[in-house]
Amino acid sequence: MKHATAKTIKTADMDCYIYFKTMSSQETEVILQEQLLQSHMQQQAGLAHGVQRRPSAQDGLHTWMEIHRQVSPDFEQQLAQAYAQTRLSELLQGERHMEYFMDVSLCA
């Protein structure tokens, strides 16, 4: 019987997803601030990110998701520095929720 061996997970194998909510009336400003965040992340870390939002608002709020692929070991520090250069924190309704996921090989 073959046993799977644990391998060290590299941070670069991780993607980070960040969920947050804003007033639906602030969509244009959120997009502008996300563009600014992406510009700062691109300049300091060479990382680009994607942004999605749910198709419709609920209770006047949009739910947004930032997608950061193959993050570096110092990603959270880089993100905090870039985030501080935006007005995103002023637009939030509640907290930002950060989660990490990694790809899983389905090969036997």
N, C-alpha and C positions, 0 to 999 in steps of 0.2 A: 504494500500500500504506500502510495506517495503522499507525503505531507507537504502542505504549503509552507513556505518559509516567509517569515515576516521580513519586509524590507523597510528601510528607512524612508520615510515620506519626506520629500523635498518640498519646501515652501513653493517652489516654482511649479509644482504639480497641483497647486491649490488655486481655486477660483474663489473670489469673495463676492457675495451678494449682499447689498444693503437696501433694506426696505424703509420707506418713510412716507408720511402723509403730509399733504398741504391742502389749503383751500383750493377748490377747483378754479376759482376766479384768478388765482395766481399762476396759472399754467405758463403763460408767456415768461414771467419772471423766473420761474423754476428752470425753464429751458435755457434762458440766458445764463443763469448762475451755474447750471450743469456744464454749459459750454466753457465757461470760465474755469471751472474745476478741471475739466478735461485738458484744457490748455496748460494749466499749471502742472498737472500730472505728467503730461507729455514732455514738458520742458525739464522737469527735475528728475524724472525716472524713466522716461521713454515709454511710459505706459499709456495706452488709450483705454477708455472704458465705454461701455454702452449704457444707454438709459432706456427703460421701458416704463409704461404706466398701464394700469388697468384700463380697459376700454370705456368704462363709465364711472362717474363719480357716485359715491354713496354718502348720504347725509352731507352733501356739499364738499366732500373731501376726495381728492385723487390719491391713490396709492401708487407710488413710484418705486422703481427698483434700479439701482446702479449695478452693473455687472463689470467686475474687474477680473481679467483673465491672467493666469500664471503670475500671481503676485510674488513680489520679492520678500526676503526675510524682514526688511525694514519697511514694508508696505504701510503698516498702520501709522508709522511716524511720517512717512511721505504724504499719506492721505490727510493727516491732521494738519500738516503745514499748508497743503493746497487748499483744504477746506476752510482754513482760517482766512484765506484770501478771497472768499466769496461771502455772499449774504445768505447762503442756504439756511443757516441756523435761525435766521429771523423769519423764515417762511414755514418752518416746521410746525406741525400740529402733533405733538407727542414726541417720541424719541425715534432715533434712527436705530434699526436693528441690523446687526452685522452677523453674517453666517458664512462659514467656509465649507466648500465641497471639493472633492477630488474625483478625478476620473477613476473608474474601476475597469480593469482589464477583464473581459469575459472569456479570454482564451484559456483553454484547459492546459 
